[in-house]
């Protein structure tokens, strides 16, 4: 790299844009501009949080009503029906065994076996047995229905987490943008020192490269911020307008 040639090229380029414009004048302008951008987005992160926290609450409530509550309600109903089925089938099996007649149809008498089955102590023992049927629950999670149940829970958790992720990513992108702007203003301020201190070519190239990368990262963070912020806003608007999420 030829340091004087680069200086001459930059001067010619700036003079072509506007006569009298100098490299150091541009640096000073962008230094102040980057500093003001840092101040703006440093404060804007707090506004972004306050602006989206109520929307996030609405999204969470809407998500729970739309996806979580119907799913759990359906599963609870199925569990209740299965419990009824197990209880009734158990009683039917005991009351109507295939190898033994417990009820005398001719006299309409109730046998001692039936009295024992429907006694209060027997029914309490049956209830306690059902309450202790942990093996049934363990077996459920190893079945295809149990795996489907767990998969649906994981899916709902992932969808809910993605909403939080949009919010946190938006705040993070805003913070990164502010930090990039502050660092860029520092780098540009350091560049103004060239007025009094001559830099080696390699140092100038390194400073130029870091400044360009910082500027590019700031642009990238701004794009990310707008994307996540607009995604949150769009989800919230769809919830308010159509009641879906």
C-alpha positions as CSV (number, residue, x, y, z in Angstrom):
1,X,0.0,0.0,0.0
2,X,1.3,3.5,-0.9
3,X,0.2,5.8,1.9
4,X,0.6,9.1,0.0
5,X,-1.3,7.8,-3.0
6,X,-4.2,6.7,-0.8
7,X,-4.3,10.2,0.8
8,X,-4.3,11.8,-2.6
9,X,-7.1,9.5,-3.8
10,X,-9.2,10.2,-0.8
11,X,-8.7,14.0,-1.2
12,X,-9.6,13.8,-4.9
13,X,-12.7,11.8,-4.1
14,X,-13.9,14.2,-1.4
15,X,-13.2,17.2,-3.6
16,X,-15.3,15.7,-6.3
17,X,-18.2,15.3,-3.9
18,X,-17.9,18.8,-2.5
19,X,-15.1,21.4,-3.0
20,X,-13.3,22.2,0.3
21,X,-14.3,19.0,1.9
22,X,-11.4,17.3,3.8
23,X,-10.8,13.8,5.0
24,X,-10.5,15.1,8.6
25,X,-13.7,17.1,8.3
26,X,-15.5,13.9,7.2
27,X,-14.0,12.0,10.1
28,X,-15.1,14.7,12.6
29,X,-18.6,14.7,11.2
30,X,-19.0,11.0,11.3
31,X,-17.5,10.8,14.8
32,X,-20.1,13.1,16.1
33,X,-22.8,11.4,14.1
34,X,-21.8,8.0,15.4
35,X,-21.8,9.3,19.0
36,X,-25.3,10.7,18.6
37,X,-26.4,7.3,17.2
38,X,-25.0,5.6,20.2
39,X,-26.8,7.9,22.6
40,X,-30.1,7.4,20.7
41,X,-30.0,3.6,20.6
42,X,-28.7,3.4,24.1
43,X,-31.8,5.1,25.3
44,X,-34.0,3.5,22.7
45,X,-33.3,0.0,24.1
46,X,-35.2,1.0,27.3
47,X,-38.0,2.4,25.2
48,X,-38.0,-0.8,23.1
49,X,-38.5,-2.9,26.2
50,X,-41.3,-0.8,27.5
51,X,-42.9,-0.7,24.1
52,X,-42.9,-4.4,23.7
53,X,-43.4,-5.7,27.2
54,X,-47.2,-5.3,27.1
55,X,-47.3,-6.7,23.6
56,X,-45.4,-9.7,24.8
57,X,-47.8,-10.2,27.6
58,X,-50.7,-10.1,25.2
59,X,-49.0,-12.6,22.9
60,X,-48.3,-15.0,25.8
61,X,-52.0,-14.8,27.0
62,X,-53.2,-15.3,23.4
63,X,-50.8,-18.2,22.8
64,X,-52.0,-19.9,26.0
65,X,-55.7,-19.5,25.1
66,X,-55.2,-20.5,21.5
67,X,-52.7,-23.4,21.8
68,X,-52.0,-24.5,25.4
69,X,-55.4,-24.5,27.0
70,X,-57.3,-26.5,24.3
71,X,-54.4,-29.0,24.1
72,X,-54.3,-29.6,27.9
73,X,-58.1,-29.6,28.1
74,X,-58.3,-32.3,25.4
75,X,-55.7,-34.4,27.2
76,X,-57.4,-34.0,30.6
77,X,-60.7,-35.1,29.2
78,X,-59.0,-38.1,27.6
79,X,-57.4,-39.0,31.0
80,X,-60.7,-38.7,32.8
81,X,-62.4,-40.9,30.2
82,X,-59.6,-43.5,30.5
83,X,-59.9,-43.4,34.3
84,X,-63.6,-44.0,34.1
85,X,-63.1,-46.8,31.6
86,X,-60.5,-48.5,33.8
87,X,-62.8,-48.3,36.9
88,X,-65.9,-49.5,35.2
89,X,-64.1,-52.3,33.3
90,X,-62.5,-53.5,36.6
91,X,-65.9,-53.6,38.3
92,X,-67.5,-55.4,35.3
93,X,-64.7,-58.0,35.3
94,X,-65.2,-58.7,39.0
95,X,-69.0,-58.6,38.9
96,X,-69.4,-60.7,35.7
97,X,-66.6,-63.2,35.7
98,X,-66.9,-65.8,32.9
99,X,-66.3,-68.8,35.1
100,X,-68.6,-67.9,37.9
101,X,-72.2,-66.6,38.3
102,X,-72.3,-64.1,41.2
103,X,-76.0,-63.1,40.7
104,X,-78.8,-65.6,41.1
105,X,-81.3,-64.6,38.5
106,X,-84.0,-66.9,39.8
107,X,-84.3,-65.5,43.2
108,X,-82.8,-62.1,42.6
109,X,-80.6,-62.5,45.6
110,X,-77.3,-60.7,45.9
111,X,-74.5,-63.1,46.6
112,X,-71.9,-62.6,49.3
113,X,-69.2,-62.1,46.7
114,X,-71.1,-59.1,45.2
115,X,-71.6,-57.7,48.7
116,X,-67.9,-57.9,49.3
117,X,-67.1,-56.3,45.9
118,X,-69.4,-53.3,46.5
119,X,-68.8,-52.8,50.1
120,X,-67.3,-49.5,51.3
121,X,-64.0,-51.0,52.3
122,X,-63.6,-52.8,49.0
123,X,-64.4,-49.7,46.9
124,X,-61.9,-47.7,49.0
125,X,-59.3,-50.4,48.4
126,X,-60.0,-50.3,44.7
127,X,-59.7,-46.4,44.7
128,X,-56.4,-46.6,46.5
129,X,-55.1,-49.2,44.1
130,X,-56.0,-46.9,41.1
131,X,-54.3,-44.0,42.9
132,X,-51.1,-46.1,43.2
133,X,-51.1,-47.2,39.6
134,X,-47.9,-45.4,38.8
135,X,-46.8,-48.1,36.5
136,X,-49.7,-47.2,34.1
137,X,-48.4,-43.7,33.9
138,X,-44.9,-44.8,33.3
139,X,-46.1,-47.2,30.6
140,X,-48.0,-44.4,28.9
141,X,-44.9,-42.4,28.2
142,X,-43.3,-45.4,26.4
143,X,-46.3,-45.8,24.1
144,X,-46.8,-44.0,20.8
145,X,-49.6,-41.9,22.4
146,X,-47.3,-40.9,25.2
147,X,-44.5,-40.0,22.7
148,X,-47.0,-37.9,20.7
149,X,-48.1,-36.1,23.9
150,X,-44.5,-35.3,24.8
151,X,-43.8,-34.2,21.2
152,X,-46.7,-31.8,21.2
153,X,-45.6,-30.3,24.5
154,X,-42.1,-29.8,23.1
155,X,-43.6,-28.2,20.0
156,X,-45.8,-25.8,22.1
157,X,-42.8,-24.9,24.3
158,X,-40.6,-24.2,21.2
159,X,-43.3,-22.0,19.7
160,X,-43.7,-20.1,22.9
161,X,-39.9,-19.7,23.3
162,X,-39.7,-18.4,19.7
163,X,-41.9,-15.4,20.7
164,X,-39.6,-14.6,23.7
165,X,-36.6,-15.1,21.4
166,X,-37.9,-12.4,19.0
167,X,-38.2,-10.0,21.9
168,X,-34.7,-10.7,23.4
169,X,-33.1,-10.7,20.0
170,X,-34.6,-7.3,19.2
171,X,-33.2,-5.9,22.5
172,X,-29.8,-7.5,21.9
173,X,-29.6,-6.1,18.3
174,X,-30.4,-2.7,19.6
175,X,-27.7,-3.0,22.3
176,X,-25.2,-4.2,19.7
177,X,-26.0,-1.4,17.4
178,X,-25.4,1.1,20.2
179,X,-22.1,-0.5,21.1
180,X,-21.0,-0.6,17.4
181,X,-21.8,3.1,17.1
182,X,-19.9,4.0,20.2
183,X,-16.9,2.0,19.1
184,X,-17.0,3.5,15.6
185,X,-17.0,7.0,17.0
186,X,-13.9,6.1,19.1
187,X,-12.2,4.7,16.0
188,X,-13.0,7.8,13.9
189,X,-11.8,10.0,16.7
190,X,-8.5,8.1,16.8
191,X,-8.3,8.7,13.0
192,X,-8.3,12.4,13.5
193,X,-5.0,12.0,15.3
194,X,-3.4,11.6,11.9
195,X,-3.4,15.4,11.7
196,X,-0.6,15.6,14.3
197,X,0.8,12.0,14.2
198,X,1.9,10.3,11.0
199,X,0.9,6.6,11.0
200,X,2.7,3.7,9.3
201,X,0.9,2.3,6.3
202,X,0.1,-1.0,8.1
203,X,-1.4,0.8,11.1
204,X,-3.5,3.0,8.8
205,X,-4.7,-0.1,6.9
206,X,-5.6,-1.8,10.2
207,X,-7.5,1.2,11.5
208,X,-9.4,1.5,8.2
209,X,-10.3,-2.2,8.1
210,X,-11.6,-2.2,11.7
211,X,-13.6,1.0,11.1
212,X,-15.3,-0.5,8.0
213,X,-16.1,-3.8,9.8
214,X,-17.6,-1.9,12.7
215,X,-19.7,0.2,10.4
216,X,-20.9,-2.9,8.6
217,X,-21.7,-4.6,11.8
218,X,-23.7,-1.6,12.9
219,X,-25.7,-1.8,9.7
220,X,-26.3,-5.5,10.2
221,X,-27.5,-4.9,13.8
222,X,-29.9,-2.2,12.6
223,X,-31.4,-4.6,10.0
224,X,-31.7,-7.3,12.7
225,X,-33.3,-4.9,15.1
226,X,-35.9,-3.8,12.5
227,X,-36.7,-7.4,11.5
228,X,-37.3,-8.7,15.0
229,X,-39.2,-5.6,16.0
230,X,-41.5,-5.8,13.0
231,X,-42.0,-9.6,13.5
232,X,-43.2,-8.9,17.1
233,X,-45.4,-6.1,15.9
234,X,-46.9,-8.2,13.1
235,X,-47.7,-11.1,15.5
236,X,-49.3,-8.7,18.0
237,X,-51.4,-7.0,15.3
238,X,-52.6,-10.4,14.0
239,X,-53.6,-11.3,17.6
240,X,-55.5,-8.0,18.0
241,X,-57.2,-8.1,14.6
242,X,-57.8,-11.8,14.0
243,X,-57.4,-13.4,17.5
244,X,-54.8,-15.8,16.2
245,X,-51.1,-16.3,16.8
